Amino acid sequence: YNHMFENCTALTQAPALPVTTLAEGCYSNMFYECTSLTQAPELPATTLAENCYNSMFLNCTSIPEPRYDISHMSFEKITDAVQNDYIFGDYYIGDPIEVQCSDKVLVATFDEENWQWTLTEK
C-alpha cells in the first residue's frame, strides 16, 4: 500500500486500516501530500515492521497533531518503534512529531547529530 494515495489532494477521508501485523514499508508514503485529508485513520497494528509508517502523513497539512494515534501501544513498544524507524523513517525534516501514547502525548524529534529519534513527554 505504499504510495497508494500519494498526491491525492482531493482525498478528505482515509480508508480504514484494520491490519494488526504490518510488513516492511507497507504504509510508507501512503498519504504523502494528501493536503485535504483532515484526520488520520486509526492505526490498530500491534506488530510493526521496519519503515511500516515511514512518512505516512508527510505534508498532510490539514491533519492536526498528533497525527500518529497509537495509544493502544505501550510506551516501550512506541519507543522501540521510533528508535527502529518503524514509525517515522525519514520523517525527520521539519517540526517535531506528536504521538499519542496511552494517556500522554509524546513529542518525537530527530537528532541529526546523533542520527536518532528521541521521545519526550509533552
RODO-2510 file (C-alpha; in nm, 4 decimals, decimal comma):
residues 122
     n   res          X          Y          Z
     1     y     0,0000     0,0000     0,0000
     2     n     0,2986     0,2326    -0,0007
     3     h     0,2427     0,5496    -0,2057
     4     m    -0,1177     0,4342    -0,2687
     5     f    -0,2831     0,7755    -0,2281
     6     e     0,0236     0,9917    -0,2872
     7     n    -0,0694     1,3403    -0,4115
     8     c    -0,4436     1,2699    -0,3913
     9     t    -0,5139     1,6283    -0,2940
    10     a    -0,8937     1,5762    -0,3077
    11     l    -0,8876     1,2894    -0,0560
    12     t    -1,0629     1,4110     0,2602
    13     q    -1,1198     1,0830     0,4471
    14     a    -0,8777     0,7938     0,4759
    15     p    -0,9934     0,4336     0,4437
    16     a    -0,9909     0,2046     0,7467
    17     l    -0,6600     0,0261     0,8030
    18     p    -0,7610    -0,2743     1,0172
    19     v    -0,4425    -0,4810     0,9783
    20     t    -0,2695    -0,5608     1,3089
    21     t     0,0544    -0,7142     1,1748
    22     l     0,2447    -0,4964     0,9311
    23     a     0,5080    -0,5755     0,6694
    24     e     0,8196    -0,3749     0,5942
    25     g     0,7328    -0,0422     0,4307
    26     c     0,3674    -0,1382     0,3855
    27     y     0,2141     0,2048     0,4576
    28     s     0,5138     0,4243     0,3783
    29     n     0,4181     0,7459     0,1998
    30     m     0,0615     0,6155     0,1762
    31     f    -0,0953     0,9600     0,2182
    32     y     0,2039     1,1699     0,1145
    33     e     0,0856     1,5209     0,0200
    34     c    -0,2839     1,4436     0,0662
    35     t    -0,3369     1,8042     0,1663
    36     s    -0,7179     1,7808     0,2058
    37     l    -0,7037     1,4841     0,4428
    38     t    -0,8307     1,6212     0,7747
    39     q    -0,7998     1,3170     1,0023
    40     a    -0,5523     1,0338     1,0211
    41     p    -0,7023     0,6840     1,0239
    42     e    -0,6857     0,4683     1,3350
    43     l    -0,3635     0,2663     1,3403
    44     p    -0,4526    -0,0535     1,5326
    45     a    -0,1406    -0,2538     1,4425
    46     t     0,0455    -0,4080     1,7327
    47     t     0,3203    -0,5803     1,5341
    48     l     0,5218    -0,3274     1,3381
    49     a     0,7940    -0,3722     1,0782
    50     e     1,0767    -0,1544     0,9534
    51     n     0,9527     0,1642     0,7863
    52     c     0,5904     0,0480     0,8028
    53     y     0,4673     0,4030     0,8782
    54     n     0,7586     0,5820     0,7133
    55     s     0,6445     0,9308     0,6039
    56     m     0,2868     0,8061     0,6014
    57     f     0,1401     1,1530     0,6613
    58     l     0,4238     1,3669     0,5273
    59     n     0,2920     1,7026     0,4008
    60     c    -0,0653     1,6211     0,5035
    61     t    -0,1011     1,9787     0,6170
    62     s    -0,4719     1,9576     0,7135
    63     i    -0,4296     1,6784     0,9687
    64     p    -0,3873     1,8219     1,3187
    65     e    -0,1290     1,6835     1,5599
    66     p    -0,0953     1,4226     1,6928
    67     r    -0,1106     1,2526     1,3544
    68     y     0,0021     0,9152     1,4852
    69     d    -0,2549     0,7935     1,7373
    70     i    -0,1078     0,4684     1,8543
    71     s    -0,2428     0,4989     2,2060
    72     h    -0,3154     0,1259     2,2222
    73     m     0,0600     0,0591     2,2264
    74     s     0,2757     0,0689     2,5364
    75     f     0,5426     0,3323     2,5832
    76     e     0,8070     0,0609     2,5448
    77     k     0,6648    -0,0552     2,2117
    78     i     0,6399     0,3009     2,0854
    79     t     0,9974     0,3731     2,1935
    80     d     1,1181     0,0592     2,0150
    81     a     0,9185     0,1503     1,7048
    82     v     1,0560     0,5043     1,6960
    83     q     1,4162     0,4022     1,7556
    84     n     1,3998     0,1352     1,4863
    85     d     1,2418     0,3670     1,2276
    86     y     0,9202     0,1657     1,2173
    87     i     0,7063     0,4735     1,2582
    88     f     0,8694     0,7785     1,1082
    89     g     1,1579     0,6565     0,8970
    90     d     1,2904     0,9587     0,7117
    91     y     1,0189     1,1889     0,8502
    92     y     1,2724     1,3945     1,0423
    93     i     1,2614     1,7058     0,8274
    94     g     1,0733     1,9937     0,9862
    95     d     0,8940     2,0247     1,3153
    96     p     0,8793     1,7607     1,5897
    97     i     0,6049     1,4996     1,5547
    98     e     0,3456     1,4431     1,8274
    99     v     0,2475     1,0860     1,9113
   100     q    -0,0470     0,9824     2,1291
   101     c     0,0586     0,7201     2,3833
   102     s    -0,1931     0,5898     2,6385
   103     d    -0,2796     0,8978     2,8435
   104     k     0,0232     1,1023     2,7306
   105     v     0,1283     1,2910     2,4246
   106     l     0,4897     1,2325     2,3305
   107     v     0,6991     1,4554     2,1093
   108     a     0,9398     1,2824     1,8734
   109     t     1,2303     1,4868     1,7471
   110     f     1,5116     1,3809     1,5228
   111     d     1,8641     1,4457     1,6474
   112     e     2,0669     1,4842     1,3286
   113     e     2,3958     1,4967     1,5183
   114     n     2,3407     1,1505     1,6679
   115     w     2,1142     1,0348     1,3825
   116     q     1,8385     0,9045     1,6092
   117     w     1,4904     0,9835     1,7333
   118     t     1,4206     1,0993     2,0879
   119     l     1,0876     1,0937     2,2694
   120     t     0,9870     1,3425     2,5363
   121     e     0,6599     1,3834     2,7186
   122     k     0,4623     1,6934     2,6180
***
